[in-house]
Amino acid sequence: MIKKRANLMFACTIGTTLEWYDFFAFAACAVLVFDKQFFVVGNPLAATLLSLATFAVGFIARPLGGIVFGLIGDRVGRRKTLVVSLLMMGLSTFAVGLLPTYASIGLAAPLLLVLLRILQGIAVGGEATGAILMIAESMPRAQRGFWTSFTMFAGPLANVLTAFVIGMVQKVYGDSAFVEWAWRIPFFISALLVIVGFWTRRRVEESAAFAELAAAHKTVERASLSETCARNWRQMGKAFFVKAAENTFLYLFSTFVLGLAIGYLHFSRQQALSALMWASAIEVFVILMAAHVSDRVGRRPVLIVGLLGAAVASCTLFTLSPGSNYLHLQFALIACLTFHGVILGPMAAYMAELFPTRVRFTAMSTSYQLASVLGGSIAPIVGTLLVSFTGSAAFVAGYAIVMAVPALIAVGVSRESRGQDLAAAQGSDESPMVLPVDVRPT
Protein backbone atom coordinates (compact mmCIF):
# COMPACT_ATOMS: atom_id res chain seq x y z
CA MET A 1 0.00 0.00 0.00
CA ILE A 2 2.78 2.43 0.92
CA LYS A 3 4.62 1.70 -2.33
CA LYS A 4 1.45 2.22 -4.39
CA ARG A 5 0.77 5.55 -2.71
CA ALA A 6 4.38 6.64 -3.19
CA ASN A 7 4.20 5.76 -6.90
CA LEU A 8 0.91 7.66 -7.22
CA MET A 9 2.27 10.79 -5.55
CA PHE A 10 5.45 10.74 -7.61
CA ALA A 11 3.62 10.17 -10.91
CA CYS A 12 1.01 12.87 -10.33
CA THR A 13 3.41 15.47 -8.93
CA ILE A 14 6.14 14.96 -11.53
CA GLY A 15 3.70 14.76 -14.41
CA THR A 16 1.82 17.88 -13.36
CA THR A 17 5.08 19.78 -12.79
CA LEU A 18 6.23 18.90 -16.30
CA GLU A 19 2.93 19.98 -17.85
CA TRP A 20 3.05 23.31 -16.02
CA TYR A 21 6.69 23.74 -17.05
CA ASP A 22 5.55 23.53 -20.67
CA PHE A 23 2.69 25.96 -20.01
CA PHE A 24 4.87 28.49 -18.16
CA ALA A 25 7.71 28.27 -20.71
CA PHE A 26 5.21 29.49 -23.30
CA ALA A 27 3.95 32.18 -20.92
CA ALA A 28 7.46 33.49 -20.20
CA CYS A 29 8.40 33.55 -23.87
CA ALA A 30 5.14 35.31 -24.71
CA VAL A 31 6.43 38.20 -22.59
CA LEU A 32 10.13 37.98 -23.47
CA VAL A 33 10.33 36.80 -27.09
CA PHE A 34 7.17 36.20 -29.13
CA ASP A 35 6.35 39.87 -29.63
CA LYS A 36 9.66 40.18 -31.48
CA GLN A 37 9.67 36.90 -33.41
CA PHE A 38 6.02 36.24 -34.29
CA PHE A 39 4.20 39.59 -34.09
CA VAL A 40 6.21 42.12 -36.06
CA VAL A 41 3.64 44.95 -36.40
CA GLY A 42 5.79 48.05 -35.90
CA ASN A 43 4.08 49.04 -32.64
CA PRO A 44 5.67 47.66 -29.44
CA LEU A 45 2.46 47.86 -27.37
CA ALA A 46 0.40 46.19 -30.12
CA ALA A 47 3.03 43.45 -30.51
CA THR A 48 3.02 42.84 -26.76
CA LEU A 49 -0.78 42.66 -26.62
CA LEU A 50 -0.88 40.26 -29.59
CA SER A 51 1.71 38.06 -27.91
CA LEU A 52 -0.27 38.06 -24.65
CA ALA A 53 -3.44 37.31 -26.63
CA THR A 54 -1.73 34.16 -27.93
CA PHE A 55 -0.95 33.30 -24.32
CA ALA A 56 -4.64 33.86 -23.47
CA VAL A 57 -5.82 31.53 -26.25
CA GLY A 58 -4.50 28.59 -24.23
CA PHE A 59 -6.88 29.51 -21.42
CA ILE A 60 -9.83 29.81 -23.76
CA ALA A 61 -9.11 26.25 -24.91
CA ARG A 62 -8.84 24.94 -21.34
CA PRO A 63 -12.61 24.67 -20.71
CA LEU A 64 -12.88 22.48 -23.82
CA GLY A 65 -10.15 20.25 -22.45
CA GLY A 66 -11.78 20.27 -19.02
CA ILE A 67 -15.15 19.20 -20.44
CA VAL A 68 -13.80 16.56 -22.85
CA PHE A 69 -11.31 15.02 -20.44
CA GLY A 70 -13.79 15.39 -17.58
CA LEU A 71 -16.51 13.41 -19.35
CA ILE A 72 -13.99 10.76 -20.40
CA GLY A 73 -12.44 10.64 -16.93
CA ASP A 74 -15.84 10.12 -15.28
CA ARG A 75 -16.54 7.31 -17.75
CA VAL A 76 -13.31 5.36 -18.25
CA GLY A 77 -11.19 6.53 -15.33
CA ARG A 78 -8.71 9.18 -14.22
CA ARG A 79 -5.42 7.45 -15.07
CA LYS A 80 -5.90 7.08 -18.84
CA THR A 81 -6.89 10.71 -19.26
CA LEU A 82 -3.71 11.83 -17.50
CA VAL A 83 -1.49 9.79 -19.81
CA VAL A 84 -3.17 11.29 -22.90
CA SER A 85 -3.03 14.86 -21.57
CA LEU A 86 0.68 14.54 -20.81
CA LEU A 87 1.51 13.32 -24.31
CA MET A 88 -0.61 16.05 -25.93
CA MET A 89 1.12 18.75 -23.89
CA GLY A 90 4.61 17.40 -24.52
CA LEU A 91 4.28 17.04 -28.27
CA SER A 92 2.68 20.45 -28.77
CA THR A 93 5.34 22.15 -26.61
CA PHE A 94 8.20 20.46 -28.47
CA ALA A 95 6.62 21.61 -31.74
CA VAL A 96 6.71 25.25 -30.55
CA GLY A 97 10.49 24.99 -30.46
CA LEU A 98 10.49 23.91 -34.11
CA LEU A 99 8.33 26.76 -35.41
CA PRO A 100 9.77 29.11 -38.06
CA THR A 101 9.33 32.79 -37.23
CA TYR A 102 7.37 35.57 -38.94
CA ALA A 103 10.51 36.57 -40.82
CA SER A 104 10.66 33.09 -42.39
CA ILE A 105 7.06 32.23 -43.28
CA GLY A 106 5.06 35.37 -42.52
CA LEU A 107 1.52 35.15 -41.15
CA ALA A 108 1.62 31.34 -40.99
CA ALA A 109 4.06 31.57 -38.07
CA PRO A 110 1.72 33.24 -35.52
CA LEU A 111 -1.19 31.10 -36.77
CA LEU A 112 0.76 27.90 -36.08
CA LEU A 113 1.79 29.31 -32.71
CA VAL A 114 -1.87 29.88 -31.84
CA LEU A 115 -2.79 26.34 -32.93
CA LEU A 116 -0.13 24.80 -30.72
CA ARG A 117 -1.22 27.00 -27.82
CA ILE A 118 -4.77 25.69 -28.26
CA LEU A 119 -3.48 22.11 -28.00
CA GLN A 120 -1.58 23.08 -24.84
CA GLY A 121 -4.74 24.55 -23.37
CA ILE A 122 -6.81 21.44 -24.10
CA ALA A 123 -4.13 19.25 -22.53
CA VAL A 124 -3.80 21.26 -19.33
CA GLY A 125 -7.60 21.41 -19.11
CA GLY A 126 -7.61 17.69 -18.45
CA GLU A 127 -4.42 17.59 -16.43
CA ALA A 128 -5.13 20.21 -13.80
CA THR A 129 -8.10 18.49 -12.18
CA GLY A 130 -7.30 14.90 -13.16
CA ALA A 131 -4.15 14.78 -11.05
CA ILE A 132 -5.96 16.36 -8.10
CA LEU A 133 -8.68 13.72 -8.21
CA MET A 134 -6.27 10.82 -8.57
CA ILE A 135 -4.73 11.82 -5.24
CA ALA A 136 -7.87 13.06 -3.47
CA GLU A 137 -9.72 9.81 -4.22
CA SER A 138 -6.84 7.55 -3.17
CA MET A 139 -5.09 9.06 -0.13
CA PRO A 140 -6.31 9.07 3.53
CA ARG A 141 -9.00 11.70 4.02
CA ALA A 142 -7.44 12.89 7.30
CA GLN A 143 -4.47 14.22 5.31
CA ARG A 144 -6.28 14.95 2.03
CA GLY A 145 -5.39 18.64 2.09
CA PHE A 146 -1.70 17.88 2.51
CA TRP A 147 -1.48 15.20 -0.17
CA THR A 148 -3.52 17.05 -2.79
CA SER A 149 -1.36 20.13 -2.25
CA PHE A 150 1.45 18.30 -4.06
CA THR A 151 -0.44 18.90 -7.31
CA MET A 152 -0.81 22.55 -6.30
CA PHE A 153 2.88 23.16 -5.63
CA ALA A 154 3.63 21.66 -9.04
CA GLY A 155 2.78 25.09 -10.47
CA PRO A 156 5.27 27.12 -8.41
CA LEU A 157 7.82 24.31 -8.78
CA ALA A 158 7.38 24.53 -12.54
CA ASN A 159 7.81 28.31 -12.28
CA VAL A 160 11.13 27.72 -10.52
CA LEU A 161 12.18 25.22 -13.18
CA THR A 162 11.08 27.49 -16.03
CA ALA A 163 12.79 30.58 -14.61
CA PHE A 164 15.96 28.58 -13.92
CA VAL A 165 16.14 27.03 -17.40
CA ILE A 166 15.37 30.28 -19.24
CA GLY A 167 17.72 32.21 -16.94
CA MET A 168 20.56 29.76 -17.59
CA VAL A 169 19.98 29.85 -21.35
CA GLN A 170 20.09 33.64 -21.28
CA LYS A 171 23.21 33.62 -19.13
CA VAL A 172 25.03 31.20 -21.44
CA TYR A 173 24.02 32.70 -24.78
CA GLY A 174 23.18 36.32 -23.88
CA ASP A 175 20.01 38.35 -24.36
CA SER A 176 20.45 38.88 -28.09
CA ALA A 177 20.97 35.20 -28.93
CA PHE A 178 18.13 34.23 -26.62
CA VAL A 179 15.69 36.43 -28.50
CA GLU A 180 17.02 35.30 -31.88
CA TRP A 181 17.15 31.51 -31.45
CA ALA A 182 18.09 30.20 -27.98
CA TRP A 183 14.52 30.64 -26.68
CA ARG A 184 13.82 27.32 -28.43
CA ILE A 185 16.02 25.34 -26.04
CA PRO A 186 13.54 25.31 -23.09
CA PHE A 187 10.88 23.89 -25.43
CA PHE A 188 13.20 21.13 -26.67
CA ILE A 189 14.04 20.17 -23.10
CA SER A 190 10.37 19.38 -22.52
CA ALA A 191 10.69 16.29 -24.74
CA LEU A 192 13.04 14.67 -22.24
CA LEU A 193 10.81 15.62 -19.34
CA VAL A 194 7.69 14.16 -20.97
CA ILE A 195 9.38 10.77 -21.34
CA VAL A 196 9.90 10.69 -17.57
CA GLY A 197 6.31 11.73 -16.90
CA PHE A 198 4.86 9.20 -19.33
CA TRP A 199 6.88 6.35 -17.82
CA THR A 200 5.76 7.16 -14.26
CA ARG A 201 2.07 7.56 -15.13
CA ARG A 202 1.86 4.29 -16.99
CA ARG A 203 2.74 2.50 -13.74
CA VAL A 204 0.05 3.89 -11.42
CA GLU A 205 -3.33 2.32 -10.69
CA GLU A 206 -6.77 3.87 -11.01
CA SER A 207 -7.96 6.09 -8.14
CA ALA A 208 -9.50 4.17 -5.23
CA ALA A 209 -12.85 6.00 -5.19
CA PHE A 210 -13.42 5.62 -8.94
CA ALA A 211 -12.38 1.97 -8.86
CA GLU A 212 -14.83 1.37 -6.00
CA LEU A 213 -17.62 3.11 -7.91
CA ALA A 214 -16.88 1.16 -11.10
CA ALA A 215 -16.80 -2.14 -9.20
CA ALA A 216 -20.10 -1.43 -7.45
CA HIS A 217 -21.95 -0.47 -10.63
CA LYS A 218 -20.06 -2.66 -13.11
CA THR A 219 -20.17 0.21 -15.61
CA VAL A 220 -20.18 3.84 -14.52
CA GLU A 221 -23.29 5.72 -15.61
CA ARG A 222 -22.09 8.90 -17.27
CA ALA A 223 -23.95 12.07 -16.40
CA SER A 224 -24.31 14.55 -19.25
CA LEU A 225 -22.75 17.98 -18.96
CA SER A 226 -26.18 19.62 -18.72
CA GLU A 227 -27.27 17.23 -15.95
CA THR A 228 -24.02 17.79 -14.08
CA CYS A 229 -24.40 21.57 -14.22
CA ALA A 230 -28.11 21.51 -13.34
CA ARG A 231 -27.61 19.42 -10.21
CA ASN A 232 -24.30 20.89 -9.04
CA TRP A 233 -24.43 24.54 -10.12
CA ARG A 234 -24.06 25.97 -6.61
CA GLN A 235 -20.91 23.96 -5.93
CA MET A 236 -19.58 24.73 -9.40
CA GLY A 237 -20.15 28.44 -8.76
CA LYS A 238 -18.10 28.30 -5.56
CA ALA A 239 -15.26 26.48 -7.31
CA PHE A 240 -15.44 28.98 -10.19
CA PHE A 241 -15.03 32.12 -8.08
CA VAL A 242 -12.26 30.73 -5.88
CA LYS A 243 -10.29 29.51 -8.89
CA ALA A 244 -10.84 32.78 -10.82
CA ALA A 245 -9.34 34.79 -7.96
CA GLU A 246 -6.44 32.40 -7.43
CA ASN A 247 -5.64 32.30 -11.15
CA THR A 248 -5.74 36.08 -11.45
CA PHE A 249 -3.25 36.37 -8.60
CA LEU A 250 -1.03 33.68 -10.11
CA TYR A 251 -0.64 35.27 -13.54
CA LEU A 252 -0.35 38.80 -12.21
CA PHE A 253 2.40 37.60 -9.86
CA SER A 254 4.21 35.38 -12.38
CA THR A 255 3.60 36.36 -16.03
CA PHE A 256 2.51 40.00 -15.92
CA VAL A 257 5.16 40.84 -13.33
CA LEU A 258 7.94 39.89 -15.78
CA GLY A 259 6.80 42.51 -18.27
CA LEU A 260 6.18 45.02 -15.48
CA ALA A 261 9.63 44.52 -13.95
CA ILE A 262 11.42 44.83 -17.29
CA GLY A 263 9.37 47.41 -19.18
CA TYR A 264 8.04 49.62 -16.36
CA LEU A 265 10.39 49.20 -13.40
CA HIS A 266 13.48 48.88 -15.65
CA PHE A 267 15.02 45.77 -14.13
CA SER A 268 17.01 43.40 -16.34
CA ARG A 269 15.59 40.10 -17.59
CA GLN A 270 17.95 38.24 -15.27
CA GLN A 271 16.78 40.23 -12.24
CA ALA A 272 13.10 39.70 -13.07
CA LEU A 273 13.55 35.95 -13.58
CA SER A 274 15.66 35.65 -10.44
CA ALA A 275 13.05 37.41 -8.29
CA LEU A 276 10.33 35.14 -9.66
CA MET A 277 12.41 32.00 -9.19
CA TRP A 278 13.20 32.64 -5.50
CA ALA A 279 9.68 33.73 -4.65
CA SER A 280 8.25 30.63 -6.36
CA ALA A 281 10.70 28.39 -4.48
CA ILE A 282 9.48 29.78 -1.16
CA GLU A 283 5.86 29.33 -2.26
CA VAL A 284 6.39 25.58 -2.67
CA PHE A 285 6.98 25.18 1.07
CA VAL A 286 4.18 27.60 1.97
CA ILE A 287 1.69 25.49 0.00
CA LEU A 288 2.60 22.35 1.96
CA MET A 289 2.34 24.14 5.31
CA ALA A 290 -1.00 25.76 4.43
CA ALA A 291 -2.40 22.41 3.30
CA HIS A 292 -1.26 20.77 6.53
CA VAL A 293 -2.93 23.51 8.58
CA SER A 294 -6.15 23.09 6.57
CA ASP A 295 -6.24 19.43 7.60
CA ARG A 296 -6.22 20.60 11.22
CA VAL A 297 -8.37 23.76 11.30
CA GLY A 298 -10.37 23.47 8.07
CA ARG A 299 -10.27 24.67 4.47
CA ARG A 300 -12.33 27.84 4.92
CA PRO A 301 -10.16 29.82 7.39
CA VAL A 302 -6.96 29.10 5.46
CA LEU A 303 -8.53 30.10 2.14
CA ILE A 304 -9.85 33.35 3.65
CA VAL A 305 -6.42 34.25 5.04
CA GLY A 306 -4.82 33.53 1.67
CA LEU A 307 -7.32 35.56 -0.35
CA LEU A 308 -7.16 38.56 1.97
CA GLY A 309 -3.37 38.38 2.23
CA ALA A 310 -2.83 38.14 -1.53
CA ALA A 311 -5.08 41.15 -2.13
CA VAL A 312 -3.15 43.25 0.40
CA ALA A 313 0.26 41.98 -0.79
CA SER A 314 -0.58 42.97 -4.37
CA CYS A 315 -0.55 46.59 -3.19
CA THR A 316 3.09 46.26 -2.09
CA LEU A 317 4.10 44.90 -5.51
CA PHE A 318 2.09 47.11 -7.81
CA THR A 319 2.91 50.38 -6.03
CA LEU A 320 6.63 49.99 -6.78
CA SER A 321 7.89 52.84 -8.94
CA PRO A 322 10.56 52.95 -11.68
CA GLY A 323 14.00 52.98 -10.14
CA SER A 324 12.94 50.88 -7.11
CA ASN A 325 15.60 48.79 -5.42
CA TYR A 326 15.82 45.15 -6.53
CA LEU A 327 15.30 43.96 -2.94
CA HIS A 328 11.98 45.78 -2.84
CA LEU A 329 10.87 43.84 -5.92
CA GLN A 330 12.10 40.57 -4.43
CA PHE A 331 10.41 40.99 -1.04
CA ALA A 332 7.16 42.24 -2.58
CA LEU A 333 7.04 39.25 -4.91
CA ILE A 334 7.81 36.88 -2.04
CA ALA A 335 4.89 38.36 -0.06
CA CYS A 336 2.53 38.01 -3.03
CA LEU A 337 3.43 34.42 -3.86
CA THR A 338 3.49 33.45 -0.19
CA PHE A 339 -0.18 34.36 0.21
CA HIS A 340 -0.93 32.83 -3.17
CA GLY A 341 0.58 29.66 -1.72
CA VAL A 342 -1.75 29.91 1.28
CA ILE A 343 -4.67 29.84 -1.18
CA LEU A 344 -3.26 26.91 -3.14
CA GLY A 345 -2.60 24.78 -0.05
CA PRO A 346 -6.23 23.87 0.74
CA MET A 347 -7.78 24.72 -2.64
CA ALA A 348 -7.47 21.30 -4.28
CA ALA A 349 -9.06 19.49 -1.36
CA TYR A 350 -11.74 22.19 -0.99
CA MET A 351 -12.81 21.76 -4.62
CA ALA A 352 -12.67 17.96 -4.67
CA GLU A 353 -14.87 17.87 -1.56
CA LEU A 354 -17.57 19.92 -3.28
CA PHE A 355 -18.69 17.14 -5.65
CA PRO A 356 -19.76 13.45 -5.65
CA THR A 357 -17.58 10.86 -7.40
CA ARG A 358 -19.89 10.20 -10.36
CA VAL A 359 -19.57 13.76 -11.68
CA ARG A 360 -16.52 15.01 -9.81
CA PHE A 361 -14.15 15.14 -12.77
CA THR A 362 -16.65 16.82 -15.11
CA ALA A 363 -18.06 19.31 -12.58
CA MET A 364 -14.72 20.30 -11.11
CA SER A 365 -12.91 20.44 -14.46
CA THR A 366 -15.59 22.57 -16.12
CA SER A 367 -15.81 25.17 -13.35
CA TYR A 368 -12.03 25.10 -12.80
CA GLN A 369 -11.18 25.74 -16.44
CA LEU A 370 -13.91 28.30 -17.11
CA ALA A 371 -12.54 30.24 -14.14
CA SER A 372 -9.10 30.17 -15.76
CA VAL A 373 -10.52 32.09 -18.72
CA LEU A 374 -11.86 34.85 -16.47
CA GLY A 375 -8.75 34.78 -14.31
CA GLY A 376 -5.39 33.83 -15.80
CA SER A 377 -6.11 34.35 -19.49
CA ILE A 378 -6.89 38.06 -19.26
CA ALA A 379 -4.92 39.04 -16.14
CA PRO A 380 -1.66 39.92 -17.97
CA ILE A 381 -3.61 41.74 -20.71
CA VAL A 382 -5.70 43.74 -18.21
CA GLY A 383 -2.58 44.58 -16.21
CA THR A 384 -0.70 45.72 -19.33
CA LEU A 385 -3.60 47.90 -20.48
CA LEU A 386 -4.03 49.47 -17.03
CA VAL A 387 -0.36 50.43 -16.87
CA SER A 388 -0.37 51.66 -20.48
CA PHE A 389 -3.43 53.89 -20.13
CA THR A 390 -2.89 55.18 -16.58
CA GLY A 391 0.90 55.25 -16.42
CA SER A 392 0.73 53.58 -13.01
CA ALA A 393 0.64 49.97 -11.81
CA ALA A 394 -1.38 50.88 -8.71
CA PHE A 395 -4.63 50.24 -10.59
CA VAL A 396 -3.53 46.63 -11.09
CA ALA A 397 -3.71 46.17 -7.32
CA GLY A 398 -7.30 47.43 -7.42
CA TYR A 399 -8.06 44.87 -10.13
CA ALA A 400 -6.61 42.09 -7.95
CA ILE A 401 -8.71 43.19 -4.96
CA VAL A 402 -11.91 43.25 -7.04
CA MET A 403 -11.28 39.66 -8.20
CA ALA A 404 -10.80 38.51 -4.59
CA VAL A 405 -14.22 39.71 -3.36
CA PRO A 406 -16.47 37.06 -5.03
CA ALA A 407 -14.06 34.33 -3.91
CA LEU A 408 -14.26 35.49 -0.30
CA ILE A 409 -18.06 35.43 -0.49
CA ALA A 410 -18.03 31.92 -2.02
CA VAL A 411 -15.79 30.57 0.73
CA GLY A 412 -17.81 32.41 3.37
CA VAL A 413 -21.08 30.70 2.38
CA SER A 414 -19.45 27.25 2.02
CA ARG A 415 -19.75 24.70 4.76
CA GLU A 416 -16.57 23.25 6.20
CA SER A 417 -15.63 20.04 4.36
CA ARG A 418 -12.46 18.91 6.14
CA GLY A 419 -12.61 15.15 6.74
CA GLN A 420 -15.35 14.50 4.21
CA ASP A 421 -15.70 10.94 2.89
CA LEU A 422 -15.46 11.28 -0.88
CA ALA A 423 -17.05 7.87 -1.44
CA ALA A 424 -20.03 8.49 0.84
CA ALA A 425 -22.35 9.72 -1.92
CA GLN A 426 -21.21 7.58 -4.84
CA GLY A 427 -24.61 7.16 -6.37
CA SER A 428 -26.15 10.60 -6.01
CA ASP A 429 -25.39 14.23 -6.54
CA GLU A 430 -26.31 15.21 -3.02
CA SER A 431 -23.55 16.62 -0.85
CA PRO A 432 -21.47 13.77 0.61
CA MET A 433 -21.62 13.36 4.36
CA VAL A 434 -18.87 14.56 6.66
CA LEU A 435 -17.67 11.88 9.02
CA PRO A 436 -15.60 12.23 12.19
CA VAL A 437 -11.97 12.17 11.29
CA ASP A 438 -8.83 11.20 13.12
CA VAL A 439 -6.29 13.85 12.17
CA ARG A 440 -3.30 11.90 13.40
CA PRO A 441 -0.90 10.84 10.63
CA THR A 442 -1.60 7.40 9.16
Secondary structure as GFF3:
##gff-version 3
##sequence-region A 1 442
A	DSSP	alpha_helix	2	32	.	.	.	ID=ss1
A	DSSP	alpha_helix	34	37	.	.	.	ID=ss2
A	DSSP	alpha_helix	44	76	.	.	.	ID=ss3
A	DSSP	alpha_helix	78	98	.	.	.	ID=ss4
A	DSSP	alpha_helix	102	105	.	.	.	ID=ss5
A	DSSP	alpha_helix	108	136	.	.	.	ID=ss6
A	DSSP	three_ten_helix	141	143	.	.	.	ID=ss7
A	DSSP	alpha_helix	144	152	.	.	.	ID=ss8
A	DSSP	alpha_helix	154	180	.	.	.	ID=ss9
A	DSSP	three_ten_helix	182	184	.	.	.	ID=ss10
A	DSSP	alpha_helix	185	201	.	.	.	ID=ss11
A	DSSP	alpha_helix	208	217	.	.	.	ID=ss12
A	DSSP	alpha_helix	225	251	.	.	.	ID=ss13
A	DSSP	pi_helix	252	256	.	.	.	ID=ss14
A	DSSP	alpha_helix	257	259	.	.	.	ID=ss15
A	DSSP	pi_helix	260	264	.	.	.	ID=ss16
A	DSSP	alpha_helix	269	297	.	.	.	ID=ss17
A	DSSP	alpha_helix	299	318	.	.	.	ID=ss18
A	DSSP	alpha_helix	326	352	.	.	.	ID=ss19
A	DSSP	alpha_helix	357	372	.	.	.	ID=ss20
A	DSSP	pi_helix	373	377	.	.	.	ID=ss21
A	DSSP	alpha_helix	379	390	.	.	.	ID=ss22
A	DSSP	alpha_helix	394	413	.	.	.	ID=ss23
###
